[in-house]
Amino acid sequence: MTEDTSNTSSGPSEFPRPDQDADLTPFLRILLSGRTLTEGESSAAFDAMMSGRVHHGEMGALLALLATRIPTTDELVGAARVMRRNVTRIPVSGSVSGILDTAGTGGAPKTFNVSTAAAIVAAGAGVRVAKHGNRSRTGRGSAEALQSLGVDVDAGPEVQARCLEEAGICFCFAIHHHPATRHVMPVRKAIGVPTIFNLLGPLTNPAGAGRQVMGIYDGRFLEVIAETLGRLGTERAMVVHSEDGLDECSISAATTIMDVHGGSIRRSVISPEKVGLRTAGISEVTARDLDHATEMIHGVISGRIDGPPRDMTVLNSAVALVAAGCCDDITEAVGIAGESIDSGRSLGTLERLVECSNG
């Protein structure tokens, strides 16, 4: 009798499948064979996960396999398109191509919510900003910091749209805009290590922001994130990672920037001295706790705090202003960011955001 070997490449089914509608097994076999997912395969896998039709064990296996290497552009684009289809959107009036986001991946050493402060300064300079963010494992993420400053971070989409219109900035609390990820959250928490979702969140702005500064917690992801943003049709993006490990531009080390613009990607390296700022130790811009972070943000924005915290904010605001199309030179943008603070427009922007979000 001849043995049937037609399915030996897939291996035997050792256990009965759990009672779930979807099956990630074909995608797991692709990854276990050492191959990568196409955009379509990635889209199908993540659509199944975010629909809640997949067993947690399969989700964990797929996310763990993807976490063993750098994801491909196809894998990120496919997953990001699913995230974007499932996002709870903000009803923005007019074109979204000029709206800016400053969300990063997190997972890097914490300073004092620099991307949040930079978002406010950029808005004070006239940029429309939809700041996407979340809570942090440190207890002082953008959501906690803005709430401490008086912003209603739980405001609904209609209020967020009004904040964007009247204050020039709104805060998009990620937990309210990505309901489909609730199916994956228990698995992410159980795994306990960064997964592809750390990269996907900042790629899914609820206002559809066409411009972005995206800080990356690991420099290995710079190129693939830049390529992904280009494929997703971003108007302009600056993807950044500093040599001292920050997911933002640093004043204590050089920062690599991937500038995505007009279908091309340009890599550059900046340092504080190159743009007219001073180098300072990372400890000078590191908050002890949430109260200290809040004090630093408000102090810089109001003009009360100078030195390294201001320089750090101005540097990151300048990169945001270039991404927003205000100017093409970071050194020139440093001056615009400083003027946004010194004129009182940054503080006025924060005050209008607080009032509008609570109205």
C-alpha positions in Angstrom: 0.0 0.0 0.0 1.4 3.4 -1.0 1.4 6.1 1.8 -0.4 9.3 0.9 2.2 12.1 1.2 0.3 14.9 -0.5 0.0 17.0 2.6 3.3 16.2 4.4 4.7 19.7 3.8 2.0 21.1 6.0 2.4 18.5 8.7 -0.3 16.6 10.5 -3.1 18.2 12.5 -2.1 17.2 16.0 -5.0 18.8 17.9 -8.6 19.6 16.9 -9.0 23.3 16.0 -10.8 25.6 18.5 -14.3 26.7 17.5 -13.4 29.9 15.7 -14.6 31.3 12.4 -11.1 32.2 11.0 -7.9 30.3 10.6 -4.4 31.8 10.7 -2.7 28.4 10.0 -1.9 29.2 6.3 -0.1 32.4 7.4 1.7 30.7 10.3 3.0 28.0 7.8 4.3 30.8 5.5 6.2 32.4 8.4 7.4 29.1 9.8 8.9 28.3 6.4 11.0 31.4 6.5 9.0 33.3 4.0 7.3 36.7 4.4 3.7 37.7 3.9 2.5 39.5 0.8 0.5 42.7 1.3 -2.7 40.7 0.6 -1.8 37.9 3.0 -0.9 40.4 5.7 -4.2 42.2 5.2 -6.2 39.0 5.4 -4.4 37.9 8.6 -4.8 41.2 10.4 -8.4 41.5 9.2 -9.1 38.2 10.8 -7.4 39.1 14.1 -9.1 42.5 14.4 -12.5 40.9 13.7 -12.2 38.8 16.8 -12.6 35.6 14.7 -9.2 34.1 15.6 -8.1 32.1 18.6 -5.7 33.9 20.9 -3.1 31.2 20.6 -2.9 31.7 16.9 -2.7 35.5 17.3 0.2 35.1 19.8 2.0 32.7 17.5 1.7 35.0 14.4 2.7 38.1 16.4 5.7 36.3 18.0 6.9 35.1 14.6 6.7 38.6 13.1 8.6 39.9 16.2 11.6 37.8 15.4 12.7 40.0 12.5 12.1 43.4 10.9 8.6 43.3 9.2 8.6 43.9 5.5 7.0 46.9 3.8 4.3 44.6 2.4 3.5 43.2 5.8 3.2 46.7 7.4 1.2 48.2 4.5 -1.3 45.3 4.5 -1.7 45.5 8.3 -1.9 49.3 8.3 -4.6 49.3 5.6 -6.7 47.1 7.9 -6.1 49.4 10.9 -7.1 52.4 8.8 -10.3 50.7 7.6 -11.3 50.0 11.2 -10.4 53.3 12.8 -13.1 55.5 14.4 -12.5 58.7 12.4 -12.7 62.4 13.3 -15.1 64.3 11.0 -12.5 66.7 9.7 -13.7 69.5 7.4 -11.6 70.3 4.3 -8.4 68.6 3.1 -6.5 66.4 5.5 -3.2 66.6 3.5 -2.0 69.5 5.6 -2.8 68.0 9.0 0.2 66.9 11.1 0.7 64.1 13.6 3.7 63.7 16.0 2.9 60.2 17.3 5.8 57.9 17.9 6.1 54.2 18.7 7.1 54.6 22.3 9.2 51.8 23.8 12.3 54.1 24.1 13.8 55.9 27.1 11.3 58.4 28.4 12.1 62.2 28.5 9.3 64.6 29.2 6.6 64.1 26.5 8.6 66.1 24.0 6.4 65.1 21.0 3.3 66.4 22.9 5.0 69.7 23.6 6.3 69.9 20.0 2.7 69.3 18.7 1.5 72.3 20.7 4.4 74.6 19.6 3.8 73.6 15.9 0.1 74.4 16.3 1.1 77.7 17.8 3.0 78.3 14.6 -0.1 77.8 12.5 0.0 74.1 11.7 -3.2 72.0 12.1 -2.2 69.2 14.4 -4.1 66.0 15.2 -1.9 64.5 18.0 -2.4 60.8 18.2 -1.4 59.2 21.4 -2.0 56.8 24.3 -1.2 56.0 27.9 2.2 54.8 28.7 3.6 51.9 30.8 5.5 54.7 32.7 2.2 56.4 33.7 3.2 59.6 31.8 2.3 59.1 28.2 0.7 61.8 26.0 -2.7 61.0 27.4 -1.7 61.4 31.0 0.4 64.5 30.3 -2.4 66.3 28.4 -5.0 65.3 31.0 -2.7 66.7 33.7 -2.5 70.0 31.7 -6.3 70.2 31.8 -7.3 68.7 28.4 -10.3 66.4 28.3 -8.5 63.4 26.6 -11.8 61.5 26.4 -13.6 64.0 24.3 -15.5 62.4 21.4 -14.8 62.8 17.7 -17.2 65.8 17.2 -15.4 67.7 20.0 -12.0 66.7 18.6 -13.1 68.1 15.3 -14.1 71.3 16.9 -10.8 71.6 18.8 -9.0 71.1 15.5 -11.1 73.9 13.9 -11.0 76.4 16.8 -7.7 75.7 18.6 -5.7 74.3 15.7 -5.0 71.1 17.6 -6.8 68.1 18.9 -5.8 65.0 20.9 -6.8 61.6 19.4 -6.8 59.1 22.4 -5.9 55.8 20.7 -8.0 53.6 23.0 -11.2 55.4 21.7 -10.3 55.3 18.0 -9.2 51.6 17.5 -12.0 49.5 18.9 -11.0 46.5 16.7 -7.6 46.2 18.5 -9.5 45.1 21.7 -9.4 41.6 20.3 -5.6 41.7 20.1 -4.8 43.6 23.3 -5.0 40.6 25.7 -2.5 38.8 23.5 -0.1 41.7 23.3 -0.2 42.1 27.1 0.4 38.3 27.5 3.4 38.3 25.1 5.0 41.3 27.0 7.4 42.3 24.2 7.0 44.9 21.4 5.1 43.6 18.4 4.2 44.9 15.0 1.3 46.8 16.6 3.8 49.2 18.2 4.6 50.3 14.6 1.1 50.2 13.3 -0.5 52.6 15.8 1.3 55.7 14.6 0.5 54.8 11.0 -3.3 55.1 11.7 -4.1 58.7 12.5 -7.9 59.1 13.2 -8.0 62.4 11.4 -6.2 61.0 8.3 -3.2 63.3 8.8 -1.2 63.6 5.6 2.0 64.8 7.4 3.8 63.2 10.2 6.8 63.1 12.5 7.2 59.5 13.6 9.7 58.6 16.2 11.0 55.0 16.2 12.2 53.0 19.2 14.7 51.0 17.2 16.8 52.4 14.3 16.5 49.1 12.4 12.9 50.1 11.5 13.7 53.5 10.0 13.9 52.5 6.4 10.9 50.1 6.4 8.7 52.6 8.1 9.7 55.3 5.7 8.9 53.0 2.8 5.6 52.1 4.3 4.5 55.7 4.8 5.4 56.4 1.2 3.3 53.4 0.0 0.4 54.6 2.2 0.4 58.0 0.4 1.7 60.2 3.1 2.2 63.8 1.9 5.4 64.2 3.9 6.9 62.4 6.9 10.0 62.6 9.0 10.9 59.3 10.6 13.4 59.8 13.4 15.6 57.8 15.8 18.5 59.2 17.8 21.9 57.6 18.5 21.1 57.6 22.2 18.1 55.5 21.6 15.2 58.0 21.7 12.1 57.8 19.5 12.5 61.6 19.0 15.2 64.1 18.0 17.8 64.3 20.7 19.9 67.2 22.1 22.4 64.8 23.6 23.3 62.8 20.4 22.9 62.9 16.6 19.5 61.9 15.2 18.9 60.1 11.9 16.0 61.4 9.8 14.3 59.6 6.9 12.5 62.4 5.0 9.6 60.9 2.9 8.5 63.4 0.3 7.3 63.4 -3.2 7.7 59.7 -3.8 11.4 59.7 -2.6 13.2 59.0 0.7 16.2 61.0 1.8 18.3 60.1 4.8 20.1 62.8 6.8 21.7 63.2 10.2 21.3 66.2 12.4 22.9 67.3 15.7 21.9 70.2 18.0 24.9 72.3 16.9 24.1 72.0 13.2 20.8 73.8 13.8 22.0 76.5 16.3 21.2 74.6 19.6 23.4 73.3 22.4 24.2 69.7 23.3 23.1 68.7 26.8 22.9 65.4 28.7 19.8 63.3 28.5 19.2 63.7 32.2 18.5 67.4 31.6 15.4 66.6 29.7 14.2 63.6 31.7 11.2 64.0 33.9 11.1 62.2 37.3 7.3 61.6 37.2 4.1 62.9 35.7 4.0 66.0 37.8 7.5 66.9 36.7 6.7 66.2 33.1 3.7 68.4 33.2 5.7 71.2 34.8 8.3 70.9 32.1 5.8 71.0 29.2 3.9 73.9 30.6 7.1 75.7 31.6 8.6 75.4 28.1 5.4 76.4 26.3 4.8 79.4 28.5 8.4 80.6 28.2 9.2 80.1 31.9 11.7 77.3 31.3 14.7 77.8 29.1 17.8 75.7 28.5 17.8 72.0 27.5 14.0 71.4 27.8 13.3 74.3 25.6 16.0 73.3 23.1 14.7 69.8 23.0 11.1 71.0 22.3 12.3 73.5 19.7 14.3 70.9 17.9 11.4 68.5 17.6 9.0 71.3 16.8 11.3 72.4 14.0 11.3 69.0 12.4 7.5 69.0 12.7 7.3 72.3 10.9 9.5 71.0 8.1 7.2 68.0 7.8 4.2 70.3 7.8 5.7 72.3 4.8 6.2 75.6 6.7 9.8 75.7 5.5 12.5 73.4 4.1 15.3 74.1 6.5 15.4 72.9 10.1 17.6 75.8 11.2 15.0 78.2 9.9 12.3 76.2 11.5 14.1 76.4 14.9 13.6 80.1 14.8 9.9 79.8 13.9 9.4 77.3 16.8 11.1 79.7 19.2 8.9 82.6 18.0 5.8 80.4 18.6 6.8 80.1 22.2 8.1 83.7 22.8 5.1 85.3 21.2 2.7 83.5 23.6 1.0 81.7 20.7 2.0 78.2 22.0 0.5 78.9 25.4 -2.6 80.4 23.9 -3.0 77.3 21.8 -2.8 75.0 24.8 -5.4 77.2 26.7 -7.8 77.1 23.7 -7.4 73.3 23.5 -8.2 73.0 27.2 -11.3 75.2 26.9 -12.5 73.6 23.7 -12.0 70.0 24.8 -14.0 70.6 28.0 -16.7 72.7 26.3 
